[in-house]
Amino acid sequence: MSEAGLLADPQEVRAILVASAQAGEAISYSEVLGLLGHHFSRPKMRALCKVLGVVDEEAAERGEPELAVLVVRQSDGLPGQGWWIQGARKHGYTGLWEGPEAAKLVERLHAQAFEHWAGREA
């Protein structure tokens, strides 16, 4: 995917997400946008999701765990719709996008990213 027209440099977003994984913490859409110098808005969030897709494509090519799943809604700590449409499908998940089963999948994927990046340089 071309990086032209993206909200932010995928490498900058990757660095934010790797730091989050190294800290063992998810990060909200608002926090990521703030670190990129943007105020939260739905259009900015959707634009960020396009960058997150690029970040995960590149992570897969390197054999690294996905990182987009670390970006969550402040309200419930789960990824937004864009991740569920693309990301959850990769894991064969077809359930609801919220609730205990959704949380269980997200927690497992968070744990994989946290474990992979613990004590490791980007």
C-alpha positions in Angstrom: 0.0 0.0 0.0 1.3 3.5 -0.8 2.0 5.7 2.1 0.8 8.8 0.2 -2.2 10.3 1.7 -1.9 8.5 5.0 -2.6 10.4 8.3 0.9 9.6 9.6 4.1 7.7 8.8 3.5 4.0 9.5 6.9 3.8 11.1 6.0 6.6 13.5 2.8 4.8 14.4 4.7 1.5 14.7 7.1 3.1 17.2 4.2 4.3 19.3 2.6 0.8 19.3 5.9 -1.0 20.0 6.5 1.3 23.0 3.0 0.5 24.2 3.6 -3.3 23.8 6.9 -3.0 25.6 5.1 -1.3 28.4 2.5 -4.0 28.5 -0.3 -1.6 27.9 -3.0 -1.0 25.3 -3.3 2.6 24.0 -6.5 4.5 23.1 -7.2 6.0 19.7 -7.2 9.4 21.3 -3.8 8.9 22.9 -2.3 7.7 19.5 -3.8 10.7 17.7 -2.5 13.0 20.4 1.0 11.6 20.1 0.8 12.3 16.4 -0.3 15.9 17.0 -4.0 15.5 16.2 -7.1 16.0 18.2 -9.5 13.1 18.3 -12.3 13.1 15.7 -14.1 10.3 13.9 -12.5 11.2 10.5 -9.0 11.3 12.1 -9.7 7.9 13.8 -10.8 6.4 10.5 -7.6 7.8 8.9 -5.6 6.3 11.7 -7.1 2.9 11.0 -5.7 3.0 7.5 -2.3 3.5 8.9 -2.8 0.7 11.4 -3.6 -1.6 8.5 -0.2 -0.8 6.9 1.5 -1.3 10.3 0.0 -4.8 10.6 0.8 -5.7 7.0 4.4 -4.9 7.6 4.5 -6.7 11.0 3.1 -9.8 9.3 5.8 -9.6 6.7 8.5 -9.5 9.4 6.8 -12.4 11.4 5.9 -10.1 14.2 2.6 -10.1 16.1 0.0 -7.6 15.1 0.0 -4.2 16.8 -3.3 -2.6 15.7 -5.2 -4.6 18.3 -3.4 -2.6 21.0 -5.3 0.5 19.9 -8.6 0.5 21.8 -11.6 2.6 22.7 -11.5 4.4 26.0 -15.0 3.3 26.7 -14.4 -0.5 26.9 -10.8 -1.2 26.1 -11.6 -3.0 22.9 -10.6 -2.2 19.3 -13.0 -0.3 17.1 -15.1 -1.6 14.2 -12.3 -1.4 11.6 -10.2 -3.9 13.5 -13.1 -6.3 14.0 -13.9 -6.3 10.3 -10.3 -7.0 9.3 -8.3 -8.2 12.3 -10.7 -10.5 13.9 -11.4 -12.3 10.7 -7.7 -13.3 10.5 -8.3 -15.2 13.7 -11.5 -16.9 12.6 -13.5 -14.9 15.1 -17.1 -14.2 14.0 -18.7 -13.3 17.3 -19.8 -10.0 18.8 -17.4 -7.1 18.8 -17.9 -6.5 22.5 -18.5 -8.6 25.5 -16.6 -11.4 27.2 -15.7 -13.5 24.1 -14.5 -10.4 22.3 -12.5 -9.4 25.3 -11.0 -12.9 25.6 -9.7 -12.7 22.0 -8.3 -9.2 22.5 -6.6 -10.1 25.7 -4.9 -13.1 24.0 -3.6 -11.0 21.2 -2.5 -8.3 23.6 -0.6 -10.9 25.5 1.2 -12.1 22.4 2.3 -8.6 21.5 3.4 -7.9 25.1 5.3 -11.1 25.3 7.0 -10.6 21.9 8.1 -7.0 22.7 9.0 -7.4 26.4 12.7 -6.5 26.7 13.2 -6.3 22.9 14.2 -3.4 20.8 12.1 -2.3 17.8 
